[in-house]
Amino acid sequence: MRVIPTDEQRAFASASRALLAAECPVTLVRALSEPGADRSAAALWQALAGAGIFGLAVGEEYGGSGGSLEDLAVFSTEAGRALCPTMVHSTVRAVLAIDWLGRPGPKAAWLPSLANGSVRGTTALWNARDAAAVAPALHAAPDRARWRLSGTVDYVADADVADLVVVSAAAPGRTLAFVVDTRADGLAVEPLAMAGGHRACTVRFEDVAVPPDALLGDGVGEPALRRLANAAVALGSLDLVGVGQAVLDRTVEYTTLRHQFGRAIASFQAAQHLIADMHIAVAAARLAAHSAVFWIARGHTAARETAIARMHAARAARMITLDAHQLHGGMGYVTETDLHLWSERARLGSTLGGGADVAAAWLEEALEDER
């Protein structure tokens, strides 16, 4: 397993960082969190689409860039650093779901429009509280050439601005995956009130009719859904790594400039110890998350590696943001410093899909399976 980034990955990280610095400044992040804000972020969206981000891990025959999951891992870290809107991650997950679960026909029908940014997507394929829970919440009933979906899915990220949602549903004797237009008759999207400005919704399916080309395959098994969920968790863990790195960089800069008793507070041993611990935590989380991505990209479910990645990333993000507030002192709690934006992202990212405690249960289960 490679743990040192290649020259190409370093160059891509640098290019992604520059793009996000230009198109996703903190002013945009603040604006998007305001009530009633236009969350389309058109300029950012077009820039990411032009850079091939949405189809980064999709083959060129489906309109993608022909990259890999490891390329997405590089971008995810930079996305966390820049607090890139979660709608970007939701669309990337929808692309992965269609690419990994779909037959050639549905892939050719759906992936090009997602890859070029003309369509936005999201997924409802695992439990928001525990990504290992991939049992479908919906039921699918055959209706001649069509299918009808019924049921309710909670905490679907960005469903209110998505054009389509990838869902799984229980059918007689099998589990099916579908791509559903969020404007379909019988589909209702109800925004949920959540902390930190996060946008998630309850999506209700009341006898929603879907055409034959919405069916991704003849059936998907739990291992395929779990691998997809683990990919989302691993990429989300790298988003947290980016959050931690951004906070660490800001804290180093602040402690260097802030003086107390005639000295920069970075010169005090207590501050140095805290910053060293922050650096160690983010480095460990980065290595663990890249390990999970490495094995998932090669067709493994990687439950053990994903659990370790989430445990490291969730704990690191929380510890780093808390220590950063301590080192900033009272200034850290002034919203004008923007530190709270990364703290909110850390709290959100270390909870959705399962926190460190939930991931510990994944690890225990994986170790039992290996015995």
N, C-alpha and C positions, 0 to 999 in steps of 0.2 A: 504494500500500500504506500502510495506517495503522500508524504506529509509536507513536503516543501513545494510551494507553488512553482509552476513552470514560468518561463519568460512570457509566454503567451497569456497565461492567467494574470500575471502581474500587469501586463499591458492592458488587458481587458478591465481589470479592477481600476486602474488609473483612469481609463476612458470613461467607465461607468461613474466614477467619483466626480469627474469633471462635468459630465452631462447632468448629473443630479444636483451638483452645486449650482449650475446655471439655471436649471429648470424647476428645481424643487427647493428653493430657499426657505428659511424658517418663516418668512412672511407668508408664503403660500400655505405652509403647514398650519399656521395660526388661523389664516383665513378659512381654510377648509373645516376647521373645528367650530366655527361660529354657527349658531342656529340659523337655519335657512340658507346656508351657503350653497353655491353651485359647485357640486362635488365632481363635475365632469373633468376639471383640470385639463382643459383641451390642449393647451400648449405642451404641458408635460406629457400627456398621453400621446400626442403626435410625435414628440421627440423620442419617446421610448419605442413606439411602433416603428419609426424610421430607423432606429438602431437595431431592430430585430429582436427586442427583448421578449416579446410575447411568444414568439415562435422559436426561441433560442434552442430548445431541446427537441425540436420537431424536424423531421426530414424535409429536405428541399422539395420533394415530390408533393408535399402537402402545404407548401407555402412557407415553410420554416427556414431557419438559418443553418440547420444541419449540425447544431452543437450537441452538447450533452448535459446531463443533470449536474455534472461538476461545474459546467459553465454557469448554470443557474445558481449554484451555490456561491460562486464568486459575486454574482450580481446581488443575491440576497443579503450578503454582508454589507455591501455598499448601500442597499436600500434601507437597511436598519440604521446605518450611520446617518443617512439623510432624512429619516422619518418619511420615506416614500409612502404615499397613501396605500391603505390595505387593499383597495380595489385592484391595484396592480397584482398583488399576491393572489387575490381571489381569481383573477383571470388566468394567471399562470397555472393555478391548480386545475382550473377547468380544462385548459389545454392538455395538461398531463393526463387527466382522467380520460378524455376522449382518445388521446394518442395511445394510452396503455390498455384501455378496455375495449376500444372500438374495432370494428371490422373495416376493411379498406373503403367500402362505400360511405359509411357515416363519417369516417375520418376525412375523406375527400370533400364531403358536403359541409363540414363544420369547421375544420381546422384553418383553412386559408383566411376566412373572415376574422377569426380570432387572432391569428398570427399577424395580420396587417393592421390590427387595432380598430377595425370598423365595427366590431362586436365585442361587448364585454360579457364576462361570464363569472359564475361562482359555482360552488359545489355543496351538496348536502349528502355526503357519503359516509360520514362518521359522526360520532357524538362529540359535541363541543366540549363536554366535560371530561371525556375519556376517548381519545382517538383510537384506542384498541377496540372500542365497541362499534363494530361495523354492520351490525344487523340492521336491515332496512326498516325505516319507519313507515314506509308507504306500502300499499298493496296494489298490484296490477292485475286487471281482469281483461281477458281477450274479448274483443268486440269486432268480429269479422277480421278485416285486415288491420284494424287499429287496436290500441290498448287504452284502457281507462285507468287513471291513477287516482287513488284516494288515500287520505291521511294527512298528518301534520308533522312538519319538521321545525324544530326550534333553533334559534341562534345561527341562522344562515347568514354568513358575513356578506355585507354589501348587496343583498338581494334587491334592495330598493333602487339601485342604479344599474343592476345587471340586466342584460338582454336575454340571457338564457341561464338555466341552472341544470347541472348534471346531478341526477338523483339515482338512487337504487330503490328497487321495489320487489317485494316478495310476490312471486307468481307460483302457481301450482308446481311443486317439485323443484323449483330453481329460483335464483335471484337474478333479476335483470337490471340493466342500467340504461337510462334514457337521457336524452337532451331535450329539455322542455323550454319553450318560449315563455318568458315571465308574463307575457300579455295574453296568454291562452285563456279561453273561457273556463271559468271555474277555479282559476288559480288566484289566490289572494295573498298579498304581501303586506304584513303588518309590522311596522318598525317597533323595536323594543327600546325601552329606556335603559341605557347602560352607562357606566362610569367612564370618564376619560374621553368622551366624545366618540367612542367606538360605535360603528353602525352595524347592527345585526337585526335580523327580522325573524318573525314567525311566518312560515310559508304554508298555506293551507291548500290542499288539493281536494276539490270536491267533484269527483267524477270527471277529471280532466281528460279529454280525448287527445291522444298523441298519434301522429301518423306513423306508418311503418318505418320511415327513414330516421325516426327519432330513436329507434332501438339500436343500441351500440353493438350488441352481440347476442348470441343465443343463450348466454348465461355467464355469470361471473361468480367465482368462488371467493370464499373468505380470504384465502391467501393473497389473491390479487388486490382485493380492497384494502387489506391490511398493509400490503407493500405501498400502495398509493398513499394511505394515511401516514405511514411512516416517512415517506418522502416529504409530505407536507410538514410533518413535525421537524424533520431534520433541517429543511430549508427555513422553517420558522425559528429554529434554534440559531441558525446563522444570522437571521435578522436581529436576534437578541445579542449576538456577538458584535454586530455592527453598532447597536445601541450602546453596549458596554464600552467599545473602543472610542466612540464619539464622546461619551461622558468622561472617560479617562483622559482623553486629549484636552478637553475643556478644563478638567480639574488640574492637570499639570500646568496649563497656561495660567490659570487663576492663582494657584499657590505660588507660582514664580513671580507674578506681578504684585500680589497682595503682601504688604509688609506689616509686621507687628513687632513691637519692641526694637524697631530699627533694623529688622532683618526680614527677608522674604520668608513666609511661613513654610515654603518648600525646604528650607534649611533645617527645620526642626525634625528631630528623629521620629517623633510620633507621626507626623504627617508623611514622612518618607516610608514608614512601615505600612501605613494605610494604602498609599499609592502602589507600593510593591505588591501588596496582597491583591489589589485591583488588577494589576498587570498579570499576575499569575492566574487569577480566576478567568480572565478573558482569554488568555492563551490556552488554558486547559479546555475551555468551552469550544474554542475554535477547532482544536485538534479532534475533540470527540465528535463534533458535528460533521467535520469532513470525513471522519472514519465511517459514520453512518451513511453519508452520501455515496462514498466509494463503493460500499457493498450493495446498496440499493441500486445504484447505476448498473451493477453487474448482475441484476436479476434476483438478488436475495431479498427476503423480507427484512432481515437485519433488525429483529425485534430487540435483541440485546444491545446492539450498538446505538439504536435509536433511543432506547431508555437511558443509556448513559449520557448521550448527547443532551437530552432534555433535562436530566438532573443537573448536569454541569451548567447548561445555559440559563435555566430558570434561577438557580441559586446565584450564579454570577451576576445576572442582570439586577436582581434585587439587592445584593450586597453592594455592588458598585454604585448604584444610584443612591442608596442610603448613605454610604461613606462619602460620596461626592457632596451631598447636602451638608453633611457634618463639616467637611473641609471648607465649604463655601460659607459656613456660618449662617447668620441671619440672611445674608444676601441670597443664599440658595433658595429661600422661600419667597423671594420677590419674583413675581411672574415675568417681569421684564427681562430677567436673565435667561429665560427660555429653558432652564434646566428641568422644569417640571414636565415639559413636553416629552423628554426622553424617559423620565420616571414613569409617566403614564403609559408610554409604549412598553416599557419593561414590565409593568404590572399586567397589562393586557396580554402581551406575548408569552409571559411565563404562566398564564392561567388557561387560556383557550387550548383545548385539546388535551389538557392535563398538565398539572404542575409537577414539581419534583416528587411529591408524595405519590401521585398517580403513576409517574414513571418508575418509581421504585417497585410498584406492584408489577409493572411490565417486566422489569428485570428479574424479579423473583420467579415469575411465570416462565420466562425464557430459560433461566438456569434450571428450573425443574424439568423442562422439556429436553434439555441437553443431557440430562443424567441417564 
